[in-house]
Amino acid sequence: MPAPDSQQKISGDTVRADFNALESVVHYSRAAERLGLWASERKLIEQHFPDLRAPLLEAGCGTGRVTLALAELGYTRITAFDFAEELLAQARAFAREKKVTRRIRFHHADATRLDATGNLLGYQTASPRDRDARPKRRAAGDKTRDDGEGATTVGYAGVLFLFNGLMQIPGRENRRAALRGLLALARPGAPLLFTTHDRDDEPAERRHWKRQAELWAQDKQDPALVEFGDRYFVDDDHYRVFMHLPDRAEILEDLAATGWKHEWDEMRRRIAVEPKAVKDFSDECRFWVARK
């Protein structure tokens, strides 16, 4: 695979092109077919998203590894989006094969450009009981729900952005834009479950980033990188990966700056024991739960 232009900063277009490359589609398709939910993901999803009929939103769904598993667990009202057309096409194909298309709405969308006022993710987020109680019909893109006491709740009951998807957005302001967009689409009190790496978690990581900090201080870092914490590399399956590796303080700041209330976080190894296949597919990561 040819090397990227080292004089050009990595952008969302770079990441989209990498995800649409054949090597990436094959890699993530295998994960959707063979892995399904990690043990840690399933434990946290069942804990924080107990209502199988609640409208859920998955950002960065890729080829559908998490989305399809949710549908097979019995969740009935899932909206999932991704900005990589080829990954999304594969997710839709898998949904047809598994006969779960009635439970999932797929959309092509960019997490950094979500529009909470339109029906970009157009999904009727009210329950059937709520809809039956309404005096008049609402448009398909309407995301309001009457709580039966005259108050209105807007948006999705839960949001997921798993497998470090948020951290594959170049630029901190862009990641914050994604967090704000997801906040606008969530109901009050809705949980957000997402993952990141943690560059301070292990001694080897700390040594690596100490050296990287020295390079950045001398302006000798890879010129394609946007900010300290960025990595751009070729994976074992020969596809390119952009990833921002934050420390814990950075994520706490980002949540506070975008209106999310931090509730809990922990490293994956302390949540559940994962099988070898999951560890081979993914590095150690930190799970986060925040709430609107």
GIPEFEN-V67088 format. One line per field, one symbol per residue. ss: DSSP state (@ for helix, = for strand, . for the rest). A space follows every 10 residues. Layout:
ss: ???
This chain:
ss: .......... .@@@@@@@@@ .@@@@@@@@@ @@@@....@@ @@@@@@@@.. .....====. ....@@@@@@ @@@....=== ==..@@@@@@ @@@@@@@@.. @@@=====.. @@@....... .......@@@ @@@....... ...===.... .===.===== =....@@@.. .@@@@@@@@@ @@@@@===== ======.... ..@@@@@@@@ @@@@@@@... .........= ====.....= ====...@@@ @@@@@@@@.. =======@@@ .....@@@@@ @....===== =.
